[in-house]
Amino acid sequence: MPKMKSVSSSKKRFRFTAKGKVRFKRAYHSHILTTKTTKKKREQRMPAIMSAEDAKRVQRQLPYGSQ
């Protein structure tokens, strides 16, 4: 059986925690920050844990990432 290929764009966007959950960077935190509240910007700093349903999709794209 040949190796499975990972989706390159997913490799750059997602990381797995030690327990196999998917971590991602939140959107809307790169530009036009003057119109956003301090609270919103502070919350956007921390990476978030993806929901279980969406995480399944990412695990299919990164077959060797969650091991």
PQR file with spaces between the fields and no chain letter, atoms N, CA, C, O and H, PARSE charges and radii, in Angstrom:
ATOM       1  N    MET     1       0.844   -1.174    0.000 -0.4000 1.5000
ATOM       2  CA   MET     1       0.000    0.000    0.000 -0.0000 2.0000
ATOM       3  C    MET     1       0.894    1.243    0.000  0.5500 1.7000
ATOM       4  O    MET     1       1.768    1.367    0.858 -0.5500 1.4000
ATOM       5  N    PRO     2       0.691    2.162   -0.946 -0.5600 1.5000
ATOM       6  CA   PRO     2       1.522    3.367   -0.965  0.2800 2.0000
ATOM       7  C    PRO     2       1.162    4.330    0.166  0.5500 1.7000
ATOM       8  O    PRO     2       0.105    4.233    0.789 -0.5500 1.4000
ATOM       9  N    LYS     3       2.063    5.238    0.396 -0.4000 1.5000
ATOM      10  CA   LYS     3       1.807    6.247    1.420 -0.0000 2.0000
ATOM      11  C    LYS     3       0.646    7.139    0.993  0.5500 1.7000
ATOM      12  O    LYS     3       0.440    7.378   -0.197 -0.5500 1.4000
ATOM      13  H    LYS     3       2.922    5.316   -0.111  0.4000 1.0000
ATOM      14  N    MET     4      -0.105    7.625    1.966 -0.4000 1.5000
ATOM      15  CA   MET     4      -1.176    8.584    1.677 -0.0000 2.0000
ATOM      16  C    MET     4      -0.588    9.988    1.719  0.5500 1.7000
ATOM      17  O    MET     4       0.313   10.271    2.509 -0.5500 1.4000
ATOM      18  H    MET     4       0.062    7.431    2.933  0.4000 1.0000
ATOM      19  N    LYS     5      -1.103   10.860    0.862 -0.4000 1.5000
ATOM      20  CA   LYS     5      -0.607   12.233    0.836 -0.0000 2.0000
ATOM      21  C    LYS     5      -1.417   13.112    1.771  0.5500 1.7000
ATOM      22  O    LYS     5      -2.637   12.979    1.868 -0.5500 1.4000
ATOM      23  H    LYS     5      -1.835   10.630    0.220  0.4000 1.0000
ATOM      24  N    SER     6      -0.728   14.010    2.457 -0.4000 1.5000
ATOM      25  CA   SER     6      -1.394   15.002    3.302 -0.0000 2.0000
ATOM      26  C    SER     6      -1.750   16.210    2.448  0.5500 1.7000
ATOM      27  O    SER     6      -1.097   16.477    1.439 -0.5500 1.4000
ATOM      28  H    SER     6       0.263   14.119    2.378  0.4000 1.0000
ATOM      29  N    VAL     7      -2.780   16.935    2.848 -0.4000 1.5000
ATOM      30  CA   VAL     7      -3.149   18.181    2.181 -0.0000 2.0000
ATOM      31  C    VAL     7      -2.211   19.261    2.712  0.5500 1.7000
ATOM      32  O    VAL     7      -2.204   19.556    3.907 -0.5500 1.4000
ATOM      33  H    VAL     7      -3.311   16.718    3.667  0.4000 1.0000
ATOM      34  N    SER     8      -1.421   19.848    1.815 -0.4000 1.5000
ATOM      35  CA   SER     8      -0.374   20.782    2.234 -0.0000 2.0000
ATOM      36  C    SER     8      -0.931   22.011    2.947  0.5500 1.7000
ATOM      37  O    SER     8      -0.326   22.500    3.901 -0.5500 1.4000
ATOM      38  H    SER     8      -1.427   19.609    0.844  0.4000 1.0000
ATOM      39  N    SER     9      -2.072   22.509    2.496 -0.4000 1.5000
ATOM      40  CA   SER     9      -2.643   23.697    3.141 -0.0000 2.0000
ATOM      41  C    SER     9      -3.067   23.380    4.569  0.5500 1.7000
ATOM      42  O    SER     9      -3.008   24.251    5.437 -0.5500 1.4000
ATOM      43  H    SER     9      -2.564   22.111    1.722  0.4000 1.0000
ATOM      44  N    SER    10      -3.490   22.152    4.824 -0.4000 1.5000
ATOM      45  CA   SER    10      -3.899   21.746    6.171 -0.0000 2.0000
ATOM      46  C    SER    10      -2.696   21.616    7.101  0.5500 1.7000
ATOM      47  O    SER    10      -2.800   21.890    8.296 -0.5500 1.4000
ATOM      48  H    SER    10      -3.538   21.444    4.119  0.4000 1.0000
ATOM      49  N    LYS    11      -1.568   21.201    6.558 -0.4000 1.5000
ATOM      50  CA   LYS    11      -0.353   21.080    7.372 -0.0000 2.0000
ATOM      51  C    LYS    11       0.041   22.430    7.965  0.5500 1.7000
ATOM      52  O    LYS    11       0.573   22.503    9.073 -0.5500 1.4000
ATOM      53  H    LYS    11      -1.483   20.978    5.587  0.4000 1.0000
ATOM      54  N    LYS    12      -0.228   23.499    7.210 -0.4000 1.5000
ATOM      55  CA   LYS    12       0.153   24.836    7.649 -0.0000 2.0000
ATOM      56  C    LYS    12      -0.850   25.434    8.638  0.5500 1.7000
ATOM      57  O    LYS    12      -0.504   26.334    9.404 -0.5500 1.4000
ATOM      58  H    LYS    12      -0.660   23.439    6.310  0.4000 1.0000
ATOM      59  N    ARG    13      -2.073   24.946    8.625 -0.4000 1.5000
ATOM      60  CA   ARG    13      -3.138   25.584    9.398 -0.0000 2.0000
ATOM      61  C    ARG    13      -3.498   24.886   10.701  0.5500 1.7000
ATOM      62  O    ARG    13      -4.022   25.528   11.610 -0.5500 1.4000
ATOM      63  H    ARG    13      -2.354   24.215    8.002  0.4000 1.0000
ATOM      64  N    PHE    14      -3.233   23.601   10.817 -0.4000 1.5000
ATOM      65  CA   PHE    14      -3.705   22.827   11.964 -0.0000 2.0000
ATOM      66  C    PHE    14      -2.570   22.102   12.661  0.5500 1.7000
ATOM      67  O    PHE    14      -1.590   21.694   12.037 -0.5500 1.4000
ATOM      68  H    PHE    14      -2.807   23.079   10.078  0.4000 1.0000
ATOM      69  N    ARG    15      -2.724   21.947   13.987 -0.4000 1.5000
ATOM      70  CA   ARG    15      -1.797   21.154   14.800 -0.0000 2.0000
ATOM      71  C    ARG    15      -2.640   20.245   15.670  0.5500 1.7000
ATOM      72  O    ARG    15      -3.808   20.536   15.930 -0.5500 1.4000
ATOM      73  H    ARG    15      -3.520   22.278   14.494  0.4000 1.0000
ATOM      74  N    PHE    16      -2.062   19.158   16.117 -0.4000 1.5000
ATOM      75  CA   PHE    16      -2.769   18.229   16.989 -0.0000 2.0000
ATOM      76  C    PHE    16      -2.237   18.341   18.411  0.5500 1.7000
ATOM      77  O    PHE    16      -1.037   18.517   18.622 -0.5500 1.4000
ATOM      78  H    PHE    16      -1.114   18.922   15.905  0.4000 1.0000
ATOM      79  N    THR    17      -3.133   18.240   19.377 -0.4000 1.5000
ATOM      80  CA   THR    17      -2.721   18.228   20.776 -0.0000 2.0000
ATOM      81  C    THR    17      -2.238   16.826   21.118  0.5500 1.7000
ATOM      82  O    THR    17      -2.316   15.923   20.285 -0.5500 1.4000
ATOM      83  H    THR    17      -4.108   18.098   19.206  0.4000 1.0000
ATOM      84  N    ALA    18      -1.743   16.637   22.325 -0.4000 1.5000
ATOM      85  CA   ALA    18      -1.250   15.329   22.744 -0.0000 2.0000
ATOM      86  C    ALA    18      -2.363   14.282   22.763  0.5500 1.7000
ATOM      87  O    ALA    18      -2.112   13.096   22.547 -0.5500 1.4000
ATOM      88  H    ALA    18      -1.679   17.371   23.002  0.4000 1.0000
ATOM      89  N    LYS    19      -3.593   14.730   23.022 -0.4000 1.5000
ATOM      90  CA   LYS    19      -4.725   13.800   23.052 -0.0000 2.0000
ATOM      91  C    LYS    19      -5.374   13.613   21.692  0.5500 1.7000
ATOM      92  O    LYS    19      -6.350   12.873   21.569 -0.5500 1.4000
ATOM      93  H    LYS    19      -3.796   15.693   23.197  0.4000 1.0000
ATOM      94  N    GLY    20      -4.838   14.283   20.655 -0.4000 1.5000
ATOM      95  CA   GLY    20      -5.357   14.087   19.309 -0.0000 2.0000
ATOM      96  C    GLY    20      -6.415   15.075   18.872  0.5500 1.7000
ATOM      97  O    GLY    20      -6.999   14.919   17.800 -0.5500 1.4000
ATOM      98  H    GLY    20      -4.045   14.884   20.755  0.4000 1.0000
ATOM      99  N    LYS    21      -6.675   16.097   19.686 -0.4000 1.5000
ATOM     100  CA   LYS    21      -7.643   17.122   19.281 -0.0000 2.0000
ATOM     101  C    LYS    21      -6.960   18.080   18.308  0.5500 1.7000
ATOM     102  O    LYS    21      -5.734   18.181   18.279 -0.5500 1.4000
ATOM     103  H    LYS    21      -6.200   16.224   20.557  0.4000 1.0000
ATOM     104  N    VAL    22      -7.762   18.778   17.517 -0.4000 1.5000
ATOM     105  CA   VAL    22      -7.212   19.661   16.495 -0.0000 2.0000
ATOM     106  C    VAL    22      -7.216   21.100   16.997  0.5500 1.7000
ATOM     107  O    VAL    22      -8.238   21.613   17.452 -0.5500 1.4000
ATOM     108  H    VAL    22      -8.758   18.696   17.540  0.4000 1.0000
ATOM     109  N    ARG    23      -6.057   21.736   16.905 -0.4000 1.5000
ATOM     110  CA   ARG    23      -5.898   23.132   17.309 -0.0000 2.0000
ATOM     111  C    ARG    23      -5.794   23.986   16.053  0.5500 1.7000
ATOM     112  O    ARG    23      -5.189   23.563   15.069 -0.5500 1.4000
ATOM     113  H    ARG    23      -5.226   21.319   16.535  0.4000 1.0000
ATOM     114  N    PHE    24      -6.375   25.177   16.074 -0.4000 1.5000
ATOM     115  CA   PHE    24      -6.288   26.067   14.922 -0.0000 2.0000
ATOM     116  C    PHE    24      -6.239   27.515   15.379  0.5500 1.7000
ATOM     117  O    PHE    24      -6.654   27.846   16.490 -0.5500 1.4000
ATOM     118  H    PHE    24      -6.868   25.521   16.874  0.4000 1.0000
ATOM     119  N    LYS    25      -5.727   28.370   14.508 -0.4000 1.5000
ATOM     120  CA   LYS    25      -5.656   29.806   14.792 -0.0000 2.0000
ATOM     121  C    LYS    25      -6.977   30.423   14.368  0.5500 1.7000
ATOM     122  O    LYS    25      -7.533   30.072   13.328 -0.5500 1.4000
ATOM     123  H    LYS    25      -5.389   28.101   13.606  0.4000 1.0000
ATOM     124  N    ARG    26      -7.471   31.338   15.177 -0.4000 1.5000
ATOM     125  CA   ARG    26      -8.759   31.967   14.886 -0.0000 2.0000
ATOM     126  C    ARG    26      -8.634   32.985   13.746  0.5500 1.7000
ATOM     127  O    ARG    26      -7.568   33.558   13.519 -0.5500 1.4000
ATOM     128  H    ARG    26      -7.020   31.623   16.022  0.4000 1.0000
ATOM     129  N    ALA    27      -9.722   33.187   13.054 -0.4000 1.5000
ATOM     130  CA   ALA    27      -9.758   34.137   11.942 -0.0000 2.0000
ATOM     131  C    ALA    27      -9.988   35.556   12.453  0.5500 1.7000
ATOM     132  O    ALA    27     -10.218   35.770   13.643 -0.5500 1.4000
ATOM     133  H    ALA    27     -10.588   32.721   13.239  0.4000 1.0000
ATOM     134  N    TYR    28      -9.923   36.518   11.539 -0.4000 1.5000
ATOM     135  CA   TYR    28     -10.199   37.944   11.802 -0.0000 2.0000
ATOM     136  C    TYR    28      -9.196   38.591   12.758  0.5500 1.7000
ATOM     137  O    TYR    28      -9.566   39.464   13.543 -0.5500 1.4000
ATOM     138  H    TYR    28      -9.736   36.343   10.572  0.4000 1.0000
ATOM     139  N    HIS    29      -7.942   38.173   12.700 -0.4000 1.5000
ATOM     140  CA   HIS    29      -6.955   38.767   13.605 -0.0000 2.0000
ATOM     141  C    HIS    29      -5.693   39.200   12.854  0.5500 1.7000
ATOM     142  O    HIS    29      -4.610   39.245   13.437 -0.5500 1.4000
ATOM     143  H    HIS    29      -7.642   37.463   12.062  0.4000 1.0000
ATOM     144  N    SER    30      -5.828   39.517   11.572 -0.4000 1.5000
ATOM     145  CA   SER    30      -4.631   39.869   10.822 -0.0000 2.0000
ATOM     146  C    SER    30      -4.572   41.332   10.403  0.5500 1.7000
ATOM     147  O    SER    30      -3.481   41.898   10.347 -0.5500 1.4000
ATOM     148  H    SER    30      -6.708   39.481   11.098  0.4000 1.0000
ATOM     149  N    HIS    31      -5.702   41.963   10.107 -0.4000 1.5000
ATOM     150  CA   HIS    31      -5.672   43.370    9.712 -0.0000 2.0000
ATOM     151  C    HIS    31      -7.008   44.030   10.035  0.5500 1.7000
ATOM     152  O    HIS    31      -7.969   43.358   10.410 -0.5500 1.4000
ATOM     153  H    HIS    31      -6.589   41.503   10.153  0.4000 1.0000
ATOM     154  N    ILE    32      -7.059   45.344    9.889 -0.4000 1.5000
ATOM     155  CA   ILE    32      -8.210   46.180   10.266 -0.0000 2.0000
ATOM     156  C    ILE    32      -8.578   45.916   11.730  0.5500 1.7000
ATOM     157  O    ILE    32      -9.732   45.632   12.050 -0.5500 1.4000
ATOM     158  H    ILE    32      -6.279   45.891    9.585  0.4000 1.0000
ATOM     159  N    LEU    33      -7.598   46.013   12.593 -0.4000 1.5000
ATOM     160  CA   LEU    33      -7.820   45.727   14.006 -0.0000 2.0000
ATOM     161  C    LEU    33      -8.325   46.945   14.778  0.5500 1.7000
ATOM     162  O    LEU    33      -8.743   46.819   15.929 -0.5500 1.4000
ATOM     163  H    LEU    33      -6.661   46.244   12.333  0.4000 1.0000
ATOM     164  N    THR    34      -8.289   48.111   14.159 -0.4000 1.5000
ATOM     165  CA   THR    34      -8.712   49.319   14.870 -0.0000 2.0000
ATOM     166  C    THR    34     -10.211   49.327   15.137  0.5500 1.7000
ATOM     167  O    THR    34     -10.660   49.946   16.101 -0.5500 1.4000
ATOM     168  H    THR    34      -7.950   48.213   13.223  0.4000 1.0000
ATOM     169  N    THR    35     -10.989   48.655   14.302 -0.4000 1.5000
ATOM     170  CA   THR    35     -12.441   48.653   14.483 -0.0000 2.0000
ATOM     171  C    THR    35     -12.916   47.554   15.431  0.5500 1.7000
ATOM     172  O    THR    35     -14.090   47.511   15.798 -0.5500 1.4000
ATOM     173  H    THR    35     -10.624   48.152   13.519  0.4000 1.0000
ATOM     174  N    LYS    36     -12.018   46.681   15.821 -0.4000 1.5000
ATOM     175  CA   LYS    36     -12.391   45.565   16.693 -0.0000 2.0000
ATOM     176  C    LYS    36     -12.111   45.907   18.149  0.5500 1.7000
ATOM     177  O    LYS    36     -11.167   46.635   18.456 -0.5500 1.4000
ATOM     178  H    LYS    36     -11.064   46.716   15.524  0.4000 1.0000
ATOM     179  N    THR    37     -12.937   45.378   19.037 -0.4000 1.5000
ATOM     180  CA   THR    37     -12.783   45.688   20.457 -0.0000 2.0000
ATOM     181  C    THR    37     -11.561   44.978   21.027  0.5500 1.7000
ATOM     182  O    THR    37     -11.082   43.991   20.469 -0.5500 1.4000
ATOM     183  H    THR    37     -13.704   44.786   18.788  0.4000 1.0000
ATOM     184  N    THR    38     -11.074   45.490   22.134 -0.4000 1.5000
ATOM     185  CA   THR    38      -9.916   44.892   22.802 -0.0000 2.0000
ATOM     186  C    THR    38     -10.233   43.471   23.236  0.5500 1.7000
ATOM     187  O    THR    38      -9.393   42.578   23.115 -0.5500 1.4000
ATOM     188  H    THR    38     -11.463   46.292   22.587  0.4000 1.0000
ATOM     189  N    LYS    39     -11.437   43.260   23.739 -0.4000 1.5000
ATOM     190  CA   LYS    39     -11.841   41.927   24.184 -0.0000 2.0000
ATOM     191  C    LYS    39     -11.807   40.933   23.018  0.5500 1.7000
ATOM     192  O    LYS    39     -11.314   39.815   23.162 -0.5500 1.4000
ATOM     193  H    LYS    39     -12.118   43.985   23.837  0.4000 1.0000
ATOM     194  N    LYS    40     -12.328   41.348   21.877 -0.4000 1.5000
ATOM     195  CA   LYS    40     -12.367   40.487   20.695 -0.0000 2.0000
ATOM     196  C    LYS    40     -10.948   40.119   20.255  0.5500 1.7000
ATOM     197  O    LYS    40     -10.667   38.962   19.941 -0.5500 1.4000
ATOM     198  H    LYS    40     -12.729   42.257   21.760  0.4000 1.0000
ATOM     199  N    LYS    41     -10.054   41.120   20.237 -0.4000 1.5000
ATOM     200  CA   LYS    41      -8.680   40.875   19.812 -0.0000 2.0000
ATOM     201  C    LYS    41      -7.946   39.967   20.791  0.5500 1.7000
ATOM     202  O    LYS    41      -7.145   39.125   20.386 -0.5500 1.4000
ATOM     203  H    LYS    41     -10.282   42.060   20.492  0.4000 1.0000
ATOM     204  N    ARG    42      -8.221   40.140   22.072 -0.4000 1.5000
ATOM     205  CA   ARG    42      -7.587   39.306   23.101 -0.0000 2.0000
ATOM     206  C    ARG    42      -8.032   37.853   22.954  0.5500 1.7000
ATOM     207  O    ARG    42      -7.216   36.939   23.074 -0.5500 1.4000
ATOM     208  H    ARG    42      -8.873   40.824   22.401  0.4000 1.0000
ATOM     209  N    GLU    43      -9.319   37.638   22.697 -0.4000 1.5000
ATOM     210  CA   GLU    43      -9.834   36.279   22.537 -0.0000 2.0000
ATOM     211  C    GLU    43      -9.281   35.607   21.279  0.5500 1.7000
ATOM     212  O    GLU    43      -9.114   34.388   21.238 -0.5500 1.4000
ATOM     213  H    GLU    43      -9.982   38.380   22.600  0.4000 1.0000
ATOM     214  N    GLN    44      -9.001   36.410   20.260 -0.4000 1.5000
ATOM     215  CA   GLN    44      -8.509   35.862   18.994 -0.0000 2.0000
ATOM     216  C    GLN    44      -7.051   35.412   19.088  0.5500 1.7000
ATOM     217  O    GLN    44      -6.587   34.667   18.225 -0.5500 1.4000
ATOM     218  H    GLN    44      -9.137   37.401   20.292  0.4000 1.0000
ATOM     219  N    ARG    45      -6.323   35.844   20.110 -0.4000 1.5000
ATOM     220  CA   ARG    45      -4.907   35.501   20.228 -0.0000 2.0000
ATOM     221  C    ARG    45      -4.677   34.016   20.463  0.5500 1.7000
ATOM     222  O    ARG    45      -3.765   33.415   19.895 -0.5500 1.4000
ATOM     223  H    ARG    45      -6.700   36.449   20.812  0.4000 1.0000
ATOM     224  N    MET    46      -5.516   33.438   21.307 -0.4000 1.5000
ATOM     225  CA   MET    46      -5.295   32.052   21.707 -0.0000 2.0000
ATOM     226  C    MET    46      -5.792   31.078   20.644  0.5500 1.7000
ATOM     227  O    MET    46      -6.838   31.319   20.041 -0.5500 1.4000
ATOM     228  H    MET    46      -6.257   33.926   21.769  0.4000 1.0000
ATOM     229  N    PRO    47      -5.071   29.984   20.399 -0.5600 1.5000
ATOM     230  CA   PRO    47      -5.582   28.983   19.462  0.2800 2.0000
ATOM     231  C    PRO    47      -6.815   28.300   20.048  0.5500 1.7000
ATOM     232  O    PRO    47      -6.960   28.212   21.267 -0.5500 1.4000
ATOM     233  N    ALA    48      -7.682   27.826   19.195 -0.4000 1.5000
ATOM     234  CA   ALA    48      -8.926   27.201   19.637 -0.0000 2.0000
ATOM     235  C    ALA    48      -8.900   25.711   19.324  0.5500 1.7000
ATOM     236  O    ALA    48      -8.124   25.254   18.485 -0.5500 1.4000
ATOM     237  H    ALA    48      -7.564   27.897   18.205  0.4000 1.0000
ATOM     238  N    ILE    49      -9.749   24.971   20.001 -0.4000 1.5000
ATOM     239  CA   ILE    49      -9.907   23.536   19.752 -0.0000 2.0000
ATOM     240  C    ILE    49     -11.105   23.355   18.834  0.5500 1.7000
ATOM     241  O    ILE    49     -12.177   23.908   19.081 -0.5500 1.4000
ATOM     242  H    ILE    49     -10.380   25.342   20.682  0.4000 1.0000
ATOM     243  N    MET    50     -10.921   22.593   17.793 -0.4000 1.5000
ATOM     244  CA   MET    50     -11.962   22.391   16.797 -0.0000 2.0000
ATOM     245  C    MET    50     -13.026   21.417   17.292  0.5500 1.7000
ATOM     246  O    MET    50     -12.741   20.514   18.079 -0.5500 1.4000
ATOM     247  H    MET    50     -10.051   22.144   17.592  0.4000 1.0000
ATOM     248  N    SER    51     -14.250   21.611   16.821 -0.4000 1.5000
ATOM     249  CA   SER    51     -15.338   20.700   17.196 -0.0000 2.0000
ATOM     250  C    SER    51     -15.055   19.308   16.623  0.5500 1.7000
ATOM     251  O    SER    51     -14.298   19.167   15.662 -0.5500 1.4000
ATOM     252  H    SER    51     -14.482   22.344   16.182  0.4000 1.0000
ATOM     253  N    ALA    52     -15.662   18.298   17.215 -0.4000 1.5000
ATOM     254  CA   ALA    52     -15.384   16.909   16.850 -0.0000 2.0000
ATOM     255  C    ALA    52     -15.741   16.611   15.395  0.5500 1.7000
ATOM     256  O    ALA    52     -15.013   15.892   14.711 -0.5500 1.4000
ATOM     257  H    ALA    52     -16.276   18.413   17.995  0.4000 1.0000
ATOM     258  N    GLU    53     -16.845   17.155   14.929 -0.4000 1.5000
ATOM     259  CA   GLU    53     -17.279   16.900   13.548 -0.0000 2.0000
ATOM     260  C    GLU    53     -16.294   17.488   12.542  0.5500 1.7000
ATOM     261  O    GLU    53     -15.947   16.830   11.561 -0.5500 1.4000
ATOM     262  H    GLU    53     -17.436   17.739   15.485  0.4000 1.0000
ATOM     263  N    ASP    54     -15.848   18.705   12.772 -0.4000 1.5000
ATOM     264  CA   ASP    54     -14.890   19.329   11.860 -0.0000 2.0000
ATOM     265  C    ASP    54     -13.522   18.666   11.977  0.5500 1.7000
ATOM     266  O    ASP    54     -12.784   18.584   10.996 -0.5500 1.4000
ATOM     267  H    ASP    54     -16.130   19.239   13.569  0.4000 1.0000
ATOM     268  N    ALA    55     -13.188   18.199   13.163 -0.4000 1.5000
ATOM     269  CA   ALA    55     -11.890   17.556   13.386 -0.0000 2.0000
ATOM     270  C    ALA    55     -11.759   16.272   12.560  0.5500 1.7000
ATOM     271  O    ALA    55     -10.663   15.931   12.117 -0.5500 1.4000
ATOM     272  H    ALA    55     -13.788   18.266   13.960  0.4000 1.0000
ATOM     273  N    LYS    56     -12.860   15.570   12.356 -0.4000 1.5000
ATOM     274  CA   LYS    56     -12.824   14.349   11.535 -0.0000 2.0000
ATOM     275  C    LYS    56     -12.363   14.667   10.117  0.5500 1.7000
ATOM     276  O    LYS    56     -11.595   13.917    9.516 -0.5500 1.4000
ATOM     277  H    LYS    56     -13.750   15.848   12.716  0.4000 1.0000
ATOM     278  N    ARG    57     -12.846   15.792    9.595 -0.4000 1.5000
ATOM     279  CA   ARG    57     -12.479   16.216    8.246 -0.0000 2.0000
ATOM     280  C    ARG    57     -10.987   16.522    8.162  0.5500 1.7000
ATOM     281  O    ARG    57     -10.331   16.175    7.179 -0.5500 1.4000
ATOM     282  H    ARG    57     -13.470   16.402   10.084  0.4000 1.0000
ATOM     283  N    VAL    58     -10.457   17.170    9.190 -0.4000 1.5000
ATOM     284  CA   VAL    58      -9.033   17.519    9.204 -0.0000 2.0000
ATOM     285  C    VAL    58      -8.185   16.255    9.343  0.5500 1.7000
ATOM     286  O    VAL    58      -7.125   16.154    8.725 -0.5500 1.4000
ATOM     287  H    VAL    58     -10.989   17.452    9.988  0.4000 1.0000
ATOM     288  N    GLN    59      -8.636   15.302   10.140 -0.4000 1.5000
ATOM     289  CA   GLN    59      -7.876   14.070   10.327 -0.0000 2.0000
ATOM     290  C    GLN    59      -7.794   13.267    9.032  0.5500 1.7000
ATOM     291  O    GLN    59      -6.819   12.551    8.805 -0.5500 1.4000
ATOM     292  H    GLN    59      -9.497   15.384   10.642  0.4000 1.0000
ATOM     293  N    ARG    60      -8.815   13.383    8.184 -0.4000 1.5000
ATOM     294  CA   ARG    60      -8.748   12.723    6.871 -0.0000 2.0000
ATOM     295  C    ARG    60      -7.730   13.408    5.981  0.5500 1.7000
ATOM     296  O    ARG    60      -7.071   12.761    5.168 -0.5500 1.4000
ATOM     297  H    ARG    60      -9.608   13.965    8.368  0.4000 1.0000
ATOM     298  N    GLN    61      -7.600   14.731    6.135 -0.4000 1.5000
ATOM     299  CA   GLN    61      -6.648   15.474    5.310 -0.0000 2.0000
ATOM     300  C    GLN    61      -5.204   15.278    5.779  0.5500 1.7000
ATOM     301  O    GLN    61      -4.267   15.412    4.991 -0.5500 1.4000
ATOM     302  H    GLN    61      -8.135   15.257    6.796  0.4000 1.0000
ATOM     303  N    LEU    62      -5.029   14.959    7.070 -0.4000 1.5000
ATOM     304  CA   LEU    62      -3.689   14.753    7.631 -0.0000 2.0000
ATOM     305  C    LEU    62      -3.608   13.345    8.214  0.5500 1.7000
ATOM     306  O    LEU    62      -3.688   13.178    9.431 -0.5500 1.4000
ATOM     307  H    LEU    62      -5.789   14.850    7.710  0.4000 1.0000
ATOM     308  N    PRO    63      -3.452   12.336    7.369 -0.5600 1.5000
ATOM     309  CA   PRO    63      -3.515   10.954    7.844  0.2800 2.0000
ATOM     310  C    PRO    63      -2.417   10.579    8.837  0.5500 1.7000
ATOM     311  O    PRO    63      -2.598    9.652    9.627 -0.5500 1.4000
ATOM     312  N    TYR    64      -1.286   11.281    8.812 -0.4000 1.5000
ATOM     313  CA   TYR    64      -0.191   10.933    9.720 -0.0000 2.0000
ATOM     314  C    TYR    64      -0.017   11.950   10.837  0.5500 1.7000
ATOM     315  O    TYR    64       0.928   11.846   11.620 -0.5500 1.4000
ATOM     316  H    TYR    64      -1.140   12.034    8.171  0.4000 1.0000
ATOM     317  N    GLY    65      -0.898   12.919   10.925 -0.4000 1.5000
ATOM     318  CA   GLY    65      -0.737   13.989   11.898 -0.0000 2.0000
ATOM     319  C    GLY    65      -1.205   13.640   13.291  0.5500 1.7000
ATOM     320  O    GLY    65      -0.601   14.079   14.269 -0.5500 1.4000
ATOM     321  H    GLY    65      -1.665   13.003   10.289  0.4000 1.0000
ATOM     322  N    SER    66      -2.272   12.857   13.410 -0.4000 1.5000
ATOM     323  CA   SER    66      -2.901   12.637   14.707 -0.0000 2.0000
ATOM     324  C    SER    66      -2.399   11.385   15.420  0.5500 1.7000
ATOM     325  O    SER    66      -3.044   10.900   16.349 -0.5500 1.4000
ATOM     326  H    SER    66      -2.764   12.501   12.615  0.4000 1.0000
ATOM     327  N    GLN    67      -1.269   10.868   14.997 -0.4000 1.5000
ATOM     328  CA   GLN    67      -0.772    9.633   15.609 -0.0000 2.0000
ATOM     329  C    GLN    67       0.190    9.916   16.732  0.5500 1.7000
ATOM     330  O    GLN    67       0.703    8.987   17.355 -0.5500 1.4000
ATOM     331  H    GLN    67      -0.745   11.261   14.242  0.4000 1.0000
